[in-house]
């Protein structure tokens, strides 16, 4: 009997052994190490799972069925070498590559098998099961203007111009790169020139190109009431209220903008209140510079006077306006230049005359050494002393009449027509002024009457034009019939009468005792009561 040569077997299978014999035999197969038995003549193929790895010696004993004799055990050794089958499970990130043990690399996940030949000549299979986890790489772009705050980065800190990168680690351990690219655009230049102040109701146009001259060209402008440019200005071309407003200049290409304040000044013009002055009679004039004309106006204003409403033609003599008409007063606040123009109506009537007289009443005359001879011993005029006037210059009331120059005169009768008569107050300096309205251009006698003095007429008729002055104090010849007494000078009244060839006594000293006293008044009253007549024109 024989078996095949002892040879190493692959792990796939081993060939069956063949036993040859001449007589009926029984067989017994065993192994060393133990574990294998068989009673067949030819046990057939032995698989690695049966053999196991390593060297196994198989023993067989043949027994003759007739004689019962057994053969000497024959042995055969079989060596089973391993075949390798290994799986590797590497994990990489998508931004990495894997190098195979057998060389080469990949970044793509999947199964990669590879056969090796062992030293025993067996095939060995190695499979690489590659897992590729995602590694993120994200990029975003931001744009800011250089006059704005730079954004805060998601991982903290403030961005800078250019690339701002940060590495994160995913749950799979891969790096993820986040990049924020920051572009910084220049902000435009907005230059503001403060517009000129105006006077209300005028307005200011801050959209005027002169306001933003010198700014970056091509900007789009908007106008706002607040520095944050959140509330639009409704009428930027007609700003009517003083204040600070804001101009926003935006570069259309980048969207960058600059906001600048602009100051608007709208000044309030002064108030000019006009009270039309009283009418006067020519040649009188009206003074429209009199403070009473503009009483109630804004204080401290400068007043100028004009012939037209536009204040282009100055009025030459505003303190002495001689012609009726509408003139104009312009009130200006010097600090702001704002002004208001108001009309003033002047009336200069063609009317009568003003008669200015000077004369003294003998009973009131006190001292020729003063400018006010009828001042009651420096106590004031009679009306003032007796509490009938608040003006110490008021002496007494007299009646002045203008008498027609055409009359018939004889010793006992006078035929004359009084044209106009007025009562006025004579002052302590002997002056009295009386306006007459209906005698302009006439020539009349002037008649003066007083309750306790003899009626006195002007020596001749007097032309009455404009303002007429007649002074009775110049000389006795100023009165008709020389009907006045000298109360000053080197000579007494009697001396004057003697030198002039007068006879009799002074008209006032009726008693002839040289003293004008109450007895003279009694005789005068008797004469009046008896119908005596005085001598006059």
C-alpha positions as CSV (number, residue, x, y, z in Angstrom):
1,X,0.0,0.0,0.0
2,X,1.3,3.5,-0.6
3,X,0.1,7.1,-0.4
4,X,1.0,10.1,-2.4
5,X,4.1,12.1,-1.5
6,X,3.9,14.3,1.5
7,X,3.4,17.8,0.0
8,X,2.2,21.1,1.3
9,X,-1.3,21.9,0.3
10,X,-3.0,25.1,-0.6
11,X,-5.7,26.2,1.8
12,X,-8.3,25.7,-1.0
13,X,-8.1,22.0,-1.0
14,X,-5.8,18.9,-0.8
15,X,-5.8,16.0,-3.2
16,X,-7.2,12.7,-2.1
17,X,-4.8,9.9,-1.3
18,X,-5.0,6.6,-3.1
19,X,-4.3,3.3,-1.2
20,X,-3.6,0.2,-3.3
21,X,-4.2,-3.3,-2.0
22,X,-4.5,-6.9,-3.2
23,X,-6.8,-8.4,-0.7
24,X,-10.0,-7.1,1.0
25,X,-8.8,-4.7,3.6
26,X,-10.3,-2.4,6.2
27,X,-8.7,1.0,7.0
28,X,-8.4,3.3,9.9
29,X,-7.3,6.9,9.5
30,X,-6.1,9.1,12.4
31,X,-4.2,12.3,12.6
32,X,-1.6,14.0,14.7
33,X,-2.6,16.2,16.2
34,X,-5.8,14.2,16.7
35,X,-9.0,15.3,15.2
36,X,-9.2,13.5,12.0
37,X,-10.6,10.0,11.5
38,X,-11.8,8.0,8.5
39,X,-12.5,4.4,7.7
40,X,-12.7,4.7,4.0
41,X,-10.1,3.4,1.7
42,X,-9.6,6.8,0.2
43,X,-10.9,9.6,2.4
44,X,-10.8,12.1,-0.4
45,X,-10.0,15.7,-0.2
46,X,-9.3,17.3,3.1
47,X,-10.3,21.0,3.3
48,X,-8.4,23.6,5.3
49,X,-11.3,23.9,7.7
50,X,-10.8,20.2,8.4
51,X,-7.1,20.4,8.5
52,X,-6.7,23.7,10.2
53,X,-3.5,25.7,9.7
54,X,-0.2,24.2,10.2
55,X,1.3,20.6,9.6
56,X,-0.9,17.6,10.2
57,X,0.3,14.0,10.0
58,X,-2.2,11.5,8.8
59,X,-1.9,7.9,9.9
60,X,-3.5,4.9,8.2
61,X,-3.5,1.3,9.2
62,X,-4.7,-1.4,6.8
63,X,-6.1,-4.7,8.3
64,X,-6.5,-7.8,6.1
65,X,-10.1,-8.9,6.3
66,X,-9.1,-12.6,6.0
67,X,-6.2,-12.8,8.2
68,X,-6.9,-9.9,10.6
69,X,-3.4,-8.8,10.2
70,X,-2.7,-5.1,10.3
71,X,-0.2,-3.4,8.4
72,X,2.4,-1.1,9.9
73,X,1.0,2.4,10.2
74,X,1.9,4.6,7.3
75,X,2.0,8.3,7.7
76,X,1.7,11.3,5.5
77,X,2.2,14.9,6.7
78,X,0.2,17.7,5.2
79,X,1.1,21.3,5.8
80,X,-1.7,23.9,5.4
81,X,-0.5,27.4,4.9
82,X,-2.9,30.4,5.5
83,X,-4.3,32.6,2.9
84,X,-4.8,36.3,4.1
85,X,-8.1,38.2,3.6
86,X,-7.9,41.6,5.4
87,X,-10.0,44.7,5.3
88,X,-8.7,48.1,6.2
89,X,-11.1,50.9,7.2
90,X,-9.3,54.2,6.9
91,X,-11.2,57.5,7.3
92,X,-10.0,60.7,5.6
93,X,-11.5,64.2,5.0
94,X,-12.5,65.4,1.6
95,X,-9.6,67.8,1.6
96,X,-7.1,65.0,2.2
97,X,-5.9,61.9,0.2
98,X,-5.3,58.3,1.2
99,X,-2.1,56.4,0.2
100,X,-2.6,52.7,-0.3
101,X,-0.3,50.2,1.3
102,X,0.6,49.0,-2.1
103,X,1.2,52.5,-3.4
104,X,-0.8,55.1,-5.1
105,X,-3.4,57.3,-3.4
106,X,-7.0,58.5,-3.8
107,X,-9.5,61.0,-2.3
108,X,-12.5,59.0,-3.3
109,X,-14.3,56.8,-0.8
110,X,-15.1,53.1,-1.6
111,X,-13.6,49.6,-1.5
112,X,-10.2,49.0,-3.0
113,X,-9.1,45.2,-3.1
114,X,-5.5,44.1,-3.7
115,X,-3.9,40.6,-3.9
116,X,-0.5,39.8,-2.4
117,X,1.5,36.5,-2.7
118,X,2.7,35.1,0.7
119,X,6.1,33.6,1.3
120,X,4.4,30.2,1.2
121,X,3.1,31.0,-2.3
122,X,-0.5,31.6,-1.1
123,X,-2.7,34.5,-2.4
124,X,-3.6,37.1,0.3
125,X,-6.4,39.6,-0.3
126,X,-6.3,43.1,1.3
127,X,-9.3,45.3,0.9
128,X,-9.2,49.0,1.7
129,X,-12.7,50.3,2.6
130,X,-12.1,54.1,2.4
131,X,-14.5,56.5,4.1
132,X,-14.3,60.1,3.0
133,X,-15.9,62.7,5.4
134,X,-16.7,66.1,4.1
135,X,-14.4,69.0,4.9
136,X,-16.2,72.3,4.3
137,X,-14.7,75.3,2.7
138,X,-17.0,78.2,2.5
139,X,-16.4,81.7,1.2
140,X,-18.6,84.9,1.4
141,X,-18.0,88.4,0.3
142,X,-18.8,91.6,2.3
143,X,-18.5,95.2,1.3
144,X,-18.2,98.2,3.6
145,X,-17.3,101.8,3.2
146,X,-14.2,103.2,5.0
147,X,-16.3,105.6,7.1
148,X,-18.4,102.7,8.5
149,X,-17.7,100.2,11.2
150,X,-16.2,96.9,10.0
151,X,-18.4,93.9,10.6
152,X,-17.9,91.5,13.6
153,X,-16.7,88.0,12.5
154,X,-18.8,85.0,13.4
155,X,-15.9,83.5,15.3
156,X,-15.3,86.8,17.1
157,X,-13.2,89.9,16.5
158,X,-13.6,92.6,13.8
159,X,-13.0,91.9,10.2
160,X,-10.1,93.5,8.3
161,X,-9.9,94.4,4.6
162,X,-9.2,91.3,2.5
163,X,-9.6,87.6,3.5
164,X,-10.7,86.8,7.0
165,X,-10.4,82.9,7.5
166,X,-11.2,80.6,10.3
167,X,-10.9,76.8,10.7
168,X,-13.7,74.8,12.3
169,X,-13.7,71.1,13.2
170,X,-16.7,69.1,12.2
171,X,-18.2,66.3,14.2
172,X,-16.2,63.9,12.0
173,X,-13.0,65.6,12.9
174,X,-12.5,67.4,9.6
175,X,-11.3,70.9,9.3
176,X,-13.8,73.3,7.7
177,X,-12.4,76.6,6.4
178,X,-14.7,79.6,6.5
179,X,-13.5,82.7,4.7
180,X,-15.1,86.1,4.6
181,X,-13.6,88.4,2.0
182,X,-14.1,92.1,3.0
183,X,-13.9,94.8,0.4
184,X,-13.6,98.3,1.8
185,X,-14.7,101.1,-0.6
186,X,-13.8,104.7,-0.1
187,X,-16.5,107.0,1.2
188,X,-17.2,110.1,-0.9
189,X,-16.2,113.6,0.1
190,X,-19.2,115.9,0.8
191,X,-18.2,119.5,1.3
192,X,-20.9,121.9,2.6
193,X,-20.8,125.7,2.2
194,X,-23.2,127.3,4.6
195,X,-25.9,129.2,2.5
196,X,-26.4,132.9,3.1
197,X,-28.9,133.9,5.7
198,X,-32.3,135.2,4.5
199,X,-35.1,137.1,6.0
200,X,-38.5,135.6,6.4
201,X,-40.7,135.0,4.3
202,X,-37.8,134.2,2.0
203,X,-36.5,130.6,2.1
204,X,-33.2,128.8,1.7
205,X,-32.5,126.3,-1.1
206,X,-30.0,123.7,0.2
207,X,-30.2,121.8,-3.1
208,X,-28.4,124.6,-4.8
209,X,-25.1,123.1,-6.3
210,X,-23.2,125.9,-4.7
211,X,-23.9,124.4,-1.3
212,X,-22.0,121.2,-2.1
213,X,-19.4,122.6,-4.5
214,X,-16.1,120.8,-4.2
215,X,-17.7,117.4,-3.3
216,X,-16.9,114.2,-5.0
217,X,-18.4,114.4,-8.6
218,X,-21.4,112.3,-9.6
219,X,-22.9,111.9,-6.1
220,X,-26.7,111.6,-5.5
221,X,-27.9,114.0,-2.8
222,X,-30.7,113.5,-0.4
223,X,-31.8,115.8,2.4
224,X,-32.7,115.0,6.0
225,X,-33.7,116.5,9.3
226,X,-31.5,114.3,11.5
227,X,-27.9,113.2,11.5
228,X,-28.8,109.5,11.0
229,X,-30.7,110.4,7.8
230,X,-33.9,108.6,8.9
231,X,-36.4,111.5,8.5
232,X,-36.5,113.2,5.1
233,X,-36.6,116.9,4.8
234,X,-39.9,117.7,3.0
235,X,-38.9,120.9,1.1
236,X,-35.1,121.1,0.8
237,X,-35.3,123.7,-1.9
238,X,-37.4,126.0,0.2
239,X,-36.3,125.7,3.9
240,X,-38.3,128.3,5.9
241,X,-37.1,127.6,9.4
242,X,-33.7,128.2,10.9
243,X,-31.9,125.0,12.1
244,X,-29.3,122.3,11.3
245,X,-30.2,120.0,8.5
246,X,-28.2,117.2,6.8
247,X,-27.1,116.4,3.3
248,X,-26.3,112.8,2.4
249,X,-24.1,112.3,-0.7
250,X,-24.2,108.8,-2.1
251,X,-21.8,107.2,-4.7
252,X,-24.1,105.3,-7.0
253,X,-21.3,102.9,-8.0
254,X,-20.5,101.7,-4.5
255,X,-23.4,102.8,-2.4
256,X,-21.0,104.5,0.0
257,X,-22.2,107.8,1.4
258,X,-21.2,110.7,3.7
259,X,-23.6,112.8,5.7
260,X,-22.7,116.4,6.5
261,X,-24.7,119.0,8.5
262,X,-25.7,122.3,6.9
263,X,-26.8,125.3,8.9
264,X,-29.8,127.3,7.6
265,X,-30.6,130.8,9.0
266,X,-33.9,132.4,8.3
267,X,-34.1,135.6,10.3
268,X,-37.3,137.3,11.4
269,X,-37.8,140.8,10.0
270,X,-38.6,143.6,12.3
271,X,-42.0,144.9,13.0
272,X,-42.6,148.4,11.7
273,X,-45.7,150.1,13.1
274,X,-46.8,153.3,11.4
275,X,-49.0,156.0,12.9
276,X,-49.8,158.5,10.2
277,X,-48.8,162.0,11.3
278,X,-51.3,164.7,11.7
279,X,-52.1,166.9,8.7
280,X,-50.4,170.3,8.5
281,X,-51.1,173.4,6.5
282,X,-48.6,174.6,4.0
283,X,-46.0,176.0,4.3
284,X,-45.8,173.8,7.3
285,X,-44.0,170.4,6.9
286,X,-44.4,167.0,8.4
287,X,-41.5,165.2,10.3
288,X,-41.9,161.5,9.6
289,X,-38.7,160.8,11.6
290,X,-40.7,161.7,14.7
291,X,-40.6,158.7,17.0
292,X,-44.3,158.9,17.5
293,X,-44.7,157.9,13.8
294,X,-43.1,154.5,14.4
295,X,-44.0,154.0,18.0
296,X,-44.6,150.3,18.7
297,X,-42.0,149.1,16.2
298,X,-39.2,146.6,17.0
299,X,-36.7,148.4,19.2
300,X,-33.2,149.3,18.1
301,X,-33.9,149.2,14.3
302,X,-32.4,151.6,11.8
303,X,-35.0,153.7,10.1
304,X,-34.6,155.0,6.6
305,X,-37.1,157.0,4.4
306,X,-38.0,156.5,0.8
307,X,-40.3,157.8,-1.9
308,X,-41.1,154.3,-3.4
309,X,-42.3,151.0,-2.0
310,X,-39.1,149.2,-3.2
311,X,-36.9,151.6,-1.2
312,X,-34.8,152.5,-4.2
313,X,-35.2,156.3,-4.1
314,X,-34.3,158.0,-0.8
315,X,-36.5,160.8,0.6
316,X,-34.4,164.0,0.8
317,X,-35.9,165.7,3.8
318,X,-37.9,163.1,5.9
319,X,-37.8,165.5,8.8
320,X,-39.6,168.2,6.8
321,X,-41.9,166.7,4.2
322,X,-43.6,169.6,2.4
323,X,-45.9,167.7,0.0
324,X,-48.8,165.4,0.6
325,X,-48.3,161.8,-0.5
326,X,-47.4,158.3,0.5
327,X,-43.9,157.8,1.6
328,X,-42.1,154.7,2.9
329,X,-40.3,153.9,6.1
330,X,-37.8,151.0,6.1
331,X,-36.9,149.5,9.4
332,X,-33.7,147.4,9.4
333,X,-32.2,145.1,12.0
334,X,-28.5,145.9,11.6
335,X,-27.3,142.5,12.9
336,X,-29.2,140.5,10.4
337,X,-29.9,143.0,7.6
338,X,-33.6,142.1,7.7
339,X,-36.0,144.9,7.0
340,X,-39.6,145.8,6.7
341,X,-41.0,148.6,4.6
342,X,-44.3,150.3,5.5
343,X,-46.1,153.2,3.9
344,X,-46.8,156.4,5.8
345,X,-49.3,158.9,4.6
346,X,-48.4,162.6,4.8
347,X,-51.0,165.3,4.4
348,X,-49.9,168.9,3.8
349,X,-53.0,171.0,3.2
350,X,-53.2,174.3,1.4
351,X,-55.0,176.2,4.2
352,X,-54.7,179.3,6.3
353,X,-51.8,180.9,8.0
354,X,-50.1,180.8,11.4
355,X,-50.0,184.2,13.1
356,X,-47.2,184.5,15.6
357,X,-47.6,187.7,17.8
358,X,-45.5,189.2,20.5
359,X,-46.9,191.7,22.9
360,X,-47.1,192.4,26.6
361,X,-50.1,193.1,28.9
362,X,-49.1,196.0,31.1
363,X,-50.6,194.7,34.3
364,X,-48.6,191.5,34.0
365,X,-45.3,193.1,33.1
366,X,-42.8,192.7,35.9
367,X,-39.2,193.1,34.7
368,X,-37.6,194.1,31.5
369,X,-34.4,192.4,32.6
370,X,-35.6,188.9,31.9
371,X,-36.6,187.0,28.8
372,X,-40.0,186.4,30.4
373,X,-41.2,189.9,31.5
374,X,-44.7,188.6,32.3
375,X,-43.4,185.9,34.7
376,X,-44.9,186.6,38.1
377,X,-41.8,187.4,40.0
378,X,-40.2,184.2,38.9
379,X,-43.2,182.2,40.0
380,X,-44.5,181.5,36.6
381,X,-47.3,183.0,34.5
382,X,-50.7,184.0,35.9
383,X,-52.5,180.9,34.7
384,X,-49.9,178.7,36.2
385,X,-49.7,180.5,39.5
386,X,-53.5,180.3,39.8
387,X,-53.5,176.6,39.1
388,X,-55.3,177.1,35.7
389,X,-52.4,175.6,33.7
390,X,-49.6,173.1,34.3
391,X,-47.2,175.1,32.1
392,X,-45.3,177.8,34.1
393,X,-45.0,179.7,30.8
394,X,-48.7,180.3,30.5
395,X,-49.5,184.0,31.4
396,X,-53.1,184.6,30.3
397,X,-55.6,184.0,27.5
398,X,-56.2,186.7,24.8
399,X,-58.5,186.8,21.8
400,X,-57.0,187.5,18.4
401,X,-59.2,188.5,15.6
402,X,-58.6,189.3,11.9
403,X,-60.6,192.2,10.8
404,X,-61.5,193.2,7.2
405,X,-59.4,196.0,5.9
406,X,-62.4,197.7,4.2
407,X,-64.3,199.6,6.8
408,X,-65.8,203.0,7.7
409,X,-64.2,204.7,10.7
410,X,-65.2,207.8,12.6
411,X,-64.9,208.9,16.1
412,X,-68.0,207.3,17.3
413,X,-68.5,204.3,15.1
414,X,-66.6,201.6,13.4
415,X,-67.9,199.5,10.6
416,X,-65.7,196.4,10.3
417,X,-66.2,192.8,9.6
418,X,-64.4,190.2,11.8
419,X,-63.2,187.4,9.4
420,X,-61.9,184.9,12.0
421,X,-61.3,185.0,15.7
422,X,-59.5,182.6,18.1
423,X,-58.6,182.6,21.8
424,X,-55.1,181.5,22.6
425,X,-52.7,181.5,25.6
426,X,-50.1,184.2,25.8
427,X,-46.8,183.1,27.2
428,X,-44.6,184.9,29.8
429,X,-42.2,185.9,27.0
430,X,-45.1,187.8,25.3
431,X,-45.6,185.3,22.4
432,X,-48.7,183.7,21.2
433,X,-49.4,181.6,18.1
434,X,-52.7,181.3,16.4
435,X,-53.6,179.3,13.3
436,X,-56.1,180.9,10.9
437,X,-57.7,178.7,8.3
438,X,-59.6,181.0,6.0
439,X,-57.4,184.0,5.4
440,X,-54.5,182.7,3.4
441,X,-53.3,185.5,1.1
442,X,-55.5,188.2,2.7
443,X,-54.4,191.5,4.2
444,X,-56.2,192.3,7.5
445,X,-55.9,194.2,10.7
446,X,-55.0,192.3,13.8
447,X,-57.2,193.0,16.8
448,X,-56.2,191.9,20.3
449,X,-58.7,191.9,23.2
450,X,-58.2,190.9,26.8
451,X,-60.7,190.9,29.7
452,X,-58.7,193.6,31.6
453,X,-56.7,195.5,29.0
454,X,-57.7,198.0,26.4
455,X,-58.4,196.6,22.9
456,X,-55.4,197.1,20.7
457,X,-55.2,196.9,16.9
458,X,-52.3,196.7,14.5
459,X,-51.2,200.1,13.2
460,X,-51.9,198.9,9.6
461,X,-53.2,195.9,7.7
462,X,-50.9,193.0,7.7
463,X,-50.4,190.6,4.7
464,X,-51.2,187.1,5.9
465,X,-49.1,184.5,4.1
466,X,-47.9,181.2,5.5
467,X,-46.4,181.9,8.9
468,X,-46.8,185.6,9.7
469,X,-44.9,187.4,12.6
470,X,-46.2,190.6,14.1
471,X,-44.3,192.2,17.0
472,X,-46.2,194.9,19.0
473,X,-43.2,195.4,21.3
474,X,-40.9,196.9,18.6
475,X,-42.3,200.4,19.1
476,X,-45.4,202.4,19.9
477,X,-46.1,202.8,16.3
478,X,-46.9,199.1,15.9
479,X,-50.4,199.9,17.4
480,X,-53.1,201.8,15.8
481,X,-53.2,205.3,17.3
482,X,-50.0,204.7,19.1
483,X,-52.3,203.0,21.7
484,X,-49.5,201.4,23.8
485,X,-47.5,202.4,26.9
486,X,-43.7,202.3,27.0
487,X,-42.7,200.0,29.8
488,X,-39.0,199.9,29.3
489,X,-36.1,202.1,28.2
490,X,-34.6,205.4,29.4
491,X,-37.8,207.4,29.4
492,X,-41.0,207.1,31.2
493,X,-44.3,207.0,29.4
494,X,-44.9,210.6,30.3
495,X,-41.5,211.7,29.0
496,X,-42.3,209.9,25.8
497,X,-45.6,211.8,25.6
498,X,-44.0,215.2,26.3
499,X,-41.3,214.7,23.8
500,X,-43.8,213.8,21.2
501,X,-46.1,216.8,22.0
502,X,-48.9,214.7,23.5
503,X,-51.3,216.4,25.9
504,X,-53.3,215.0,28.7
505,X,-52.5,211.9,30.8
506,X,-51.7,208.4,29.9
507,X,-54.7,206.5,28.8
508,X,-54.5,204.1,31.6
509,X,-54.1,206.7,34.4
510,X,-57.7,207.9,34.1
511,X,-57.7,209.7,37.5
512,X,-54.5,211.6,36.5
513,X,-52.8,210.9,39.8
514,X,-49.9,209.2,38.1
515,X,-50.8,205.8,39.4
516,X,-52.7,203.1,37.6
517,X,-54.9,201.7,40.3
518,X,-58.4,200.5,41.2
519,X,-59.8,204.0,40.9
520,X,-58.8,204.0,37.3
521,X,-60.7,200.7,36.8
522,X,-63.8,202.2,38.3
523,X,-63.8,205.2,36.0
524,X,-63.2,202.8,33.0
525,X,-66.2,200.8,34.1
526,X,-68.3,203.9,34.3
527,X,-67.2,205.0,30.8
528,X,-68.1,201.6,29.4
529,X,-71.4,201.8,31.1
530,X,-72.1,205.2,29.8
531,X,-71.4,204.2,26.2
532,X,-68.2,206.2,25.7
533,X,-66.1,205.3,22.7
534,X,-62.4,204.8,22.3
535,X,-60.3,206.0,19.5
536,X,-59.2,203.3,17.0
537,X,-59.2,202.8,13.3
